[in-house]
Amino acid sequence: MKPIPAKKLIKIIETLGFHQIRVHGSHFMFAHPDGRKTSVPVHGKEPIGEGLLGKIIKKDLKMEKKKFLELLE
């Protein structure tokens, strides 16, 4: 999986039903009504790397990479 821009990841997270609960420095925190939470670092135009992206998809969003890749298209 290739790195993606933080803004694109945030748009996908919001389409999944998450809403922004706060911003702490450069980290945007999101929560879902079912209790899931995630944090996305936004450092200018620096993309979200492969490792962190995989962690967010698997642990925070609790979805398969295949389904996430479908949302990217």
VEXVEXZA-346786 format. One line per 8 residues: number of its first residue (from 1); their letters; for each residue y, x, z of C-alpha. Coordinates in steps of 0.2 Angstrom, whole numbers, plus 5000, padded with zeros to 4 digits. Each point is the difference from the previous one (the first is absolute). Last residue first. Layout:
N
NUM> a> Y/X/Z; ...
This chain:
73
73> ellelfkk> 5023/4947/4971; 5002/5005/5018; 4992/4984/5007; 4984/5004/4991; 5001/5018/5008; 5000/4991/5017; 4984/4990/4996; 4991/5016/4995
65> kemkldkk> 5006/5009/5015; 4992/4988/5011; 5010/4990/5013; 5004/5002/5019; 5019/5001/4997; 5001/5012/5015; 4984/5010/5000; 4994/5000/4982
57> iikgllge> 5016/4998/4990; 5012/5010/5012; 4987/5014/5002; 4998/5002/4981; 5019/5000/4998; 5001/5014/5013; 4987/5011/4992; 5006/4997/4982
49> gipekghv> 5019/5003/5003; 5013/4988/5002; 5014/5005/4987; 5016/5010/5004; 5014/4990/4992; 5010/5000/5016; 4989/5002/5015; 4993/4982/5004
41> pvstkrgd> 4986/5001/5012; 4990/4984/5000; 4993/4993/5017; 4986/4987/5001; 4995/4985/5011; 4986/4987/4999; 5002/4986/5012; 4995/4985/4990
33> phafmfhs> 5019/4996/4996; 5002/5017/4992; 5011/5013/5007; 5011/5014/4991; 5008/5015/5007; 5012/5010/4989; 5001/5019/5005; 5015/5010/4995
25> ghvriqhf> 5008/4998/5017; 4992/4986/5008; 5001/4984/4990; 4995/4984/5006; 4988/4984/4998; 4999/5000/4981; 4988/4986/4994; 4982/5001/4994
17> glteiiki> 4993/4986/4989; 4991/5010/4987; 5015/4999/4989; 5010/5010/5013; 4987/5014/5000; 5001/5001/4981; 5019/5001/5001; 4999/5014/5014
9> lkkapipk> 4988/5010/4989; 5012/5000/4985; 5014/5005/5011; 4990/5014/5008; 4997/5008/4982; 4982/5002/4996; 4988/5015/5002; 4985/5000/4988
1> m> 4983/4993/5005
